[in-house]
Amino acid sequence: MLIVLSCAVLVLAAGMVVLFAMFGELSARVGESGMVERSTEVRPLEGARLGQVPDSWPPTIGDPGTGEFTVLVLSSVCASCADIAAQLTEKPGHADWQTMGVVISTSHRDVGENFVTQHGLGGLPHYVDVGGEWVSGEFDVRMSPSALVFRDGRLVGAYIFHDVAALRAAVTGTMAAADQEPEKEEAWTERRG
Amino acid sequence: MRSGDWVLAAAAAAAAAVLVNAGVAKLVSPGQLRGAAAEVSPLGGRLLTAALVRGLGMAEIVAGMGLLISQVRLPAAIAVSALGACFSALGALGLARGSSLPCGCFGAVGARPLGWTNVWLGAALVLAWPVIVLAGPVPALGYSQAAVLLASIAVVLLCLWLNRSLIAALRRAPRAETARSGVR
């Protein structure tokens, strides 16, 4: 009787192994297909508190300074975020983007730190945001991957993106346009005066 | 059963757990091992078809299960030792050629390339044949009952350990990801 019961338990255990193996394979395939279909679209993120100057700033993501600074918000559970992390670190990567920091939004610190280690983000300025408290509390941002663009420490733009190069081009273009606005205003004032 | 028989049953259960997990992984995901084999030996990559990898996986499962049944444990132990020698050789080849691709030895979730893990696990499995020969006869029913029960536990525990990152990601997912953008 005991041998029959043991065999039944062993069969169930083997069935569980099959399920996990199939789930792992599925997970790996979903990751691959996500990379193939990467979009270069950069969309504004609705609902973010534009104009907000944060009360606190994690020092490990770098100094926002007086110019432009971009914070990439990734999550430890989204497949697109793993792809973003790969874009940041794999050749040629974006290590030359000096005014950028990464926030990893996660439910537990060790999961976030695992994400950093697993995707080689340790070399970039980063901050593990447990519970997403900083990004949601300061800016009401609950989406990832997303990008928060600051100017003079003030949130001036929030975007959803999937391609870091496309985001970088969009941010640079937006900032160049913003730089020209005061010049236009000054010229207009001078002409009117 | 003597305490020595329990130790033998536990060792057989541990070996069976490794072989069942590895065998099932190869049946479900043969692609990664083929890729890793092609990286260390282009000829090996061509010869190692998906059907051959699945056949190897099935052989691992059968050999592992055979270790648990007292009547067939000696031929099963010979097969396990042969498989162990193959794993060790493949691991040594991976070390020599600087393998970098995940070998998929325990499924698509693992990221380890061919290397020291294969060498040591293979070496441990090679011991199956000499250990069973040296141990001599065991009480047939008692040994099988103990080995099958212990193997069930070991298979589940090893499976959970190997898939811990997948389980952690599922358990700790704070919110579901939308179609393309994850909601934190």
Contacts between the chains, C-beta under 8 A, distances in Angstrom:
chain1	res1	chain2	res2	distance
A	2	B	145	5.2
A	2	B	149	7.6
A	3	B	141	6.9
A	3	B	144	6.1
A	3	B	145	5.0
A	3	B	148	6.7
A	6	B	145	5.9
A	6	B	148	3.9
A	6	B	149	4.3
A	6	B	152	6.4
A	7	B	148	5.9
A	9	B	148	7.9
A	9	B	149	7.0
A	9	B	152	4.2
A	10	B	68	7.9
A	10	B	148	5.5
A	10	B	151	5.9
A	10	B	152	4.5
A	10	B	155	7.0
A	12	B	152	7.6
A	13	B	20	8.0
A	13	B	151	7.9
A	13	B	152	4.7
A	13	B	153	8.0
A	13	B	155	4.2
A	13	B	156	4.9
A	13	B	159	7.5
A	14	B	20	6.0
A	14	B	24	7.0
A	14	B	61	7.9
A	14	B	155	6.6
A	16	B	155	7.9
A	16	B	156	6.3
A	16	B	159	6.0
A	17	B	20	6.2
A	17	B	21	5.6
A	17	B	24	4.6
A	17	B	155	6.2
A	17	B	159	4.8
A	18	B	24	5.5
A	18	B	27	8.0
A	18	B	28	6.9
A	20	B	107	7.2
A	20	B	159	5.6
A	20	B	162	7.8
A	20	B	163	4.8
A	20	B	166	7.2
A	21	B	24	5.1
A	21	B	25	5.2
A	21	B	27	7.5
A	21	B	28	4.0
A	21	B	29	6.7
A	21	B	107	5.0
A	21	B	108	7.7
A	22	B	28	5.5
A	23	B	163	7.8
A	23	B	166	6.7
A	24	B	25	7.9
A	24	B	28	7.9
A	24	B	29	7.2
A	24	B	107	4.6
A	24	B	108	4.4
A	24	B	109	4.0
A	24	B	163	6.5
A	24	B	166	6.0
A	25	B	28	5.4
A	25	B	29	4.6
A	25	B	107	7.3
A	25	B	108	4.6
A	27	B	108	7.0
A	27	B	109	7.1
A	27	B	166	6.4
A	28	B	29	7.5
A	28	B	108	3.9
A	28	B	109	7.4
A	39	B	180	7.2
A	73	B	184	7.5
A	75	B	174	8.0
A	75	B	182	4.9
A	75	B	184	4.8
A	76	B	169	7.7
A	76	B	172	7.7
A	77	B	169	6.1
A	77	B	172	7.3
A	77	B	173	4.5
A	77	B	174	6.8
A	77	B	177	6.6
A	77	B	182	6.2
A	78	B	177	4.8
A	78	B	181	7.4
A	78	B	182	2.6
A	79	B	177	7.0
A	79	B	182	7.6
A	80	B	177	7.8
A	80	B	180	6.2
A	80	B	181	6.6
A	80	B	182	6.3
A	81	B	182	6.2
A	105	B	184	4.4
A	106	B	172	7.8
A	106	B	174	7.9
A	107	B	172	4.7
A	107	B	173	7.7
A	107	B	174	4.6
A	108	B	172	5.9
A	111	B	168	6.5
A	111	B	169	8.0
A	111	B	172	5.4
A	114	B	165	7.8
A	131	B	174	7.8
A	132	B	174	7.6
A	132	B	184	4.6
A	135	B	184	7.5
A	136	B	184	7.3
A	142	B	183	6.0
A	142	B	184	5.3
A	143	B	181	5.4
A	143	B	182	7.4
A	143	B	183	6.0
A	143	B	184	6.8
A	144	B	181	6.8
A	144	B	182	4.9
A	144	B	183	7.5
A	144	B	184	5.1
A	145	B	181	6.8
A	145	B	182	7.3
A	146	B	181	7.5
A	160	B	181	5.3
A	162	B	180	6.8
